[in-house]
């Protein structure tokens, strides 16, 4: 009986056991986070751009801004702009494209791993990445004299809002990565953010803007994101913070819907 049982066991196909959705997400995220040091040489130079423009904008516009109705210093007014630029468009989408090109993504399709975990795991790594990128912006802000009346919790909220925005935007590069499998297309996805970046209150408060630019800025979600970040330099203004999170939620609904639809299309090809 034992010999027969052993023979049957040896002939039976080996089937991988599902680890569970949470474990799948953690496994994908752990692998993606381990790869972060390898990609830092391409991410860090991109961080220099928002830091550079922070100093340039303050140096060139600080005196002019004194004639506008800004409650806070112009240094504090510009710091949210820098953090938004630092975290927007940064994602693990290029790594996902590499997985598609070298066949690793196709091999994952032969396993019982949750398909949604393939994206959510990368996005969890994205959150870690954008928090890391937010730290140098905050450090430079303190170095030039910016202070948070809301204290350490205000700093934490500042980083959290920036990180949530960064992760919400990642749906766009992921959608492009999954749809095209082209690294060039993914790298150019940040260009989609440019109209939102400049047709907003990046340089002046909304009340100081006129004409069509003021109307466009009024409907631009980045306007409310910046307002929420800047409110932390005044006090705990919960209404402004709520508007910023609603702007993040609106972006997330659109971008993540695109990314998961693209994932479904990519999976159907396998």
HELIX and SHEET records of a PDB file:
HELIX    1   1 UNK A    2  UNK A   11  1                                  10    
HELIX    2   2 UNK A   21  UNK A   34  1                                  14    
HELIX    3   3 UNK A   36  UNK A   65  1                                  30    
HELIX    4   4 UNK A   74  UNK A   87  1                                  14    
HELIX    5   5 UNK A   93  UNK A  101  1                                   9    
HELIX    6   6 UNK A  104  UNK A  109  1                                   6    
HELIX    7   7 UNK A  115  UNK A  143  1                                  29    
HELIX    8   8 UNK A  151  UNK A  180  1                                  30    
HELIX    9   9 UNK A  183  UNK A  187  1                                   5    
HELIX   10  10 UNK A  189  UNK A  193  5                                   5    
HELIX   11  11 UNK A  194  UNK A  198  1                                   5    
HELIX   12  12 UNK A  206  UNK A  208  5                                   3    
HELIX   13  13 UNK A  211  UNK A  218  1                                   8    
HELIX   14  14 UNK A  221  UNK A  231  1                                  11    
HELIX   15  15 UNK A  238  UNK A  268  1                                  31    
END                                                                             
